[in-house]
Amino acid sequence: MASGINVAVQVKDMSNVSVTRMELLARKAQIALASQGRDLLEQKRTALMKEFMRTADTALERSDALQVSAANASQTLARTEAMAGAESVRSAALASRGGFSLEVTTRSVMGVRVPHIEQKSAARSLLGRGYSIVGTSIAIDETASAFEREVEAIIQLADTELRLTRLGDEIQRTSRRLNALDHFLIPRLEAERDFIQMALDERERADHFRLKLVKRSLERKREMDRPK
């Protein structure tokens, strides 16, 4: 039952196909072009996957580096609070509040535009941190430096994750295009090519059969018209 439905659908789909030599040549050219595009997409996806894996390794490394920086900053903060007092640390933190600008650009990776956060040092000078260097201890300076390194690690990881996300999206988009070619466009073009070829072959056989009938008829007529 299912096969009968499939055949009916296929016949219905082929009802608008023009059975000509020109259409056959056109389908063959379309199949060749689609196959070439499929090969290029496959190469692109393979290259993107390699770049994705390299970026994923970098993301893991930077994630580990961020964990180390965060742990070091937390330990330094706890030590400073114990030495200088929580109020002194809080006062220095409030005084050093300020903005931190980032510049996001785009780069081409395997022909794909991916965002890139321009690496910028988060380290500030002693005077640039905002708090008084006279009324604070060196432990607070060390804490500020530790958290500045953590900020830099966060920026590095964010840059890698943005790149990883964009590559992943492009891999999915490329895979969808490949699936469309593999499972829809190319099979449809091949089915139309085979249908046209079959119809042309059948027409050629029918024409050949009719020519044989005409030839036999003419031969019989000549036999009958030949003088006895």
Secondary structure, DSSP 8 states (H G I E B T S, - for coil): -HHHHHHHHHHHHGGG---SHHHHHHHHHHHHHHHHHHHHHHHHHHHHHHHHHHHHHHHHHHHHHHHHHHHHHHHHHHHHHHHH-HHHHHHHHHHT-------EEEEEETTEEEEEE--------TGGGSS-SSSS-HHHHHHHHHHHHHHHHHHHHHHHHHHHHHHHHHHHHHHHHHHHIIIIIHHHHHHHHHHHHHHHHHHHHHHHHHHHHHHHHHHHHHHHHS--
